[in-house]
Amino acid sequence: MTRVVNDTLQSQDVEVTFGWIRVDGTKREARTKKLRIGANAMIEVGLVPLIDKIHNPQDWVYAATMTGPGIDDDLSIWKLVPCRELNLSVSPIRITRVGDNLVLQSNTFCAGVHLPEEADAKLTDNYFDLLPGVPHTVHIEKASSDGNYKLLAAMPVRR
């Protein structure tokens, strides 16, 4: 069951995309719905079995993303096996600075994206997963001294 919750005091117009995504980024079986969610309300948007014979849990994740005016990136990812059992492949994390935000994207699933400990920058979110082909925006709370943001993924390990 995929549910969307609005825990604010105002109605929200949102777009919800939900379904299966291959961790290598080669296939996506997702649907998108545009919804208006009332204040302090919940809407059920879809129902799919999470265990089936078609989606090998080492190759697929089930995810839901929600976007809309004035809404921070909101995503939920269901990994049906531990990260170490996912068939992850390495692809670069593309980082684009847009004002005081960083927009990150990768062609493959990346788990535990973060700034390294020695970084002098601070972001509003410093440990998150990236879905293949789905941009994720984080706000810069403290800019890096050299203007560079070298985010890394905990998995797959990039050497």
CORNORKA-V457811 format. One record per pair of residues at least 12 apart in sequence whose ideal C-beta (glycine too) atoms are under 7 Angstrom apart, sorted by the first residue. I is the first residue (numbers start at 1). J is the second residue. Records with the same first field share a line. If there is no record, write none. Layout:
I = J + J
//
This chain:
1 = 44 + 47
2 = 18 + 45 + 46 + 64
3 = 42 + 43 + 44
4 = 16 + 35 + 37 + 42 + 43 + 45 + 66
5 = 42
6 = 37 + 38 + 39 + 40 + 41
7 = 40
8 = 39
9 = 39 + 40
10 = 39
11 = 36 + 37 + 38 + 39
12 = 37 + 68 + 71
13 = 36 + 68 + 69
14 = 35 + 37 + 66 + 67 + 68 + 71
15 = 32 + 34 + 67 + 68
16 = 32 + 33 + 35 + 45 + 64 + 66
17 = 30 + 32 + 65
18 = 30 + 31 + 45 + 46 + 63 + 64
19 = 31
20 = 55 + 60 + 62
21 = 60 + 61 + 63 + 131 + 132
22 = 59 + 60
23 = 59 + 60 + 61 + 86 + 87 + 88 + 108 + 109
24 = 87 + 89 + 108
25 = 107 + 108 + 132 + 133
31 = 46
33 = 45
50 = 62 + 78 + 80
57 = 80 + 81
58 = 81 + 85 + 86 + 87
59 = 87
61 = 77 + 78 + 79 + 109
62 = 78
63 = 75 + 76 + 77 + 131
64 = 76
65 = 134
73 = 136 + 137
75 = 131
77 = 129 + 131
83 = 111 + 155
86 = 109
88 = 108 + 109 + 155 + 156
89 = 108 + 156
90 = 156 + 158
91 = 106 + 107 + 108
92 = 106
93 = 106 + 110 + 113 + 130 + 151 + 153
94 = 106
95 = 149 + 151
100 = 139 + 140
101 = 137 + 138 + 139 + 140
102 = 123 + 138 + 140 + 149
103 = 135 + 137
104 = 130 + 135 + 136 + 151
105 = 130 + 133 + 135
106 = 130 + 132
107 = 132 + 133
108 = 132
109 = 130 + 131 + 132
110 = 129 + 130 + 153
111 = 129 + 153 + 154 + 155
112 = 127 + 129 + 153 + 154 + 155
113 = 128 + 129 + 130 + 151 + 153
114 = 126 + 127 + 151 + 152 + 154
115 = 151
116 = 150 + 152
119 = 144
120 = 144 + 145
121 = 140 + 142 + 143 + 144 + 149
122 = 141 + 142
123 = 138 + 139 + 140 + 141
124 = 138 + 139 + 141
125 = 138
//
